[in-house]
């Protein structure tokens, strides 16, 4: 079984990740939330290897990640596998490593920042509020170059929120509020281990 990060350590990583995303610094937000994702995945799937458990965790949470990233326009059915492809090279997996959403986040975000201390900018498009993969919104960041895949601010926030709401982290302590794009406030304490509360607030956000 993998050694897990302490509850205090997870709380600290969440706090820092939210602080950096609030400063529009997505890279440092990812650097801080990634160890908390790893620890949560290890708690959920202690018998799986590192890559397997992290990708499985992302698969578990992809409904939330995709829903938030796409402005609440799509709620994925349970168990569906999201495949991301470059619309000009539909037969080419992302980086030659596999094309599912979980592969994308694991290979292009988690691994490079862990092993090379930087994000894989060959594939990543940062700077948009919403969108994911090749799905984008008009007026939010302009055209998407071929071969680039979007990781939006919403995608990163969703990853952070997934850690807060994970039942494995129900004993962590958080204080204060989280503001989602200046439109909806969420109580950090109420979010802990409570995905139903989160989805209710996201519906409120996208109905405004």
Secondary structure, 3 states (H helix, E strand, C coil): CCCCCCHHHHHHHHHHHHHHHHCCCHHHHHHHHHHHHHHHHHHHCCCCCHHHHHHHHHHHHHHHHHHHHCCCCCCCCCCCCCECCECCECCCCHHHCCCEHHHHHHHHHHHHHHHCCCCCCCCEECCCCCCEECECCCCCCCCCCCCCEEECHHHHHHHHHHHHHCHHHCCCCCCCEEEECCCEEEEHHHHCCCHHHHHHHHHHHHHC
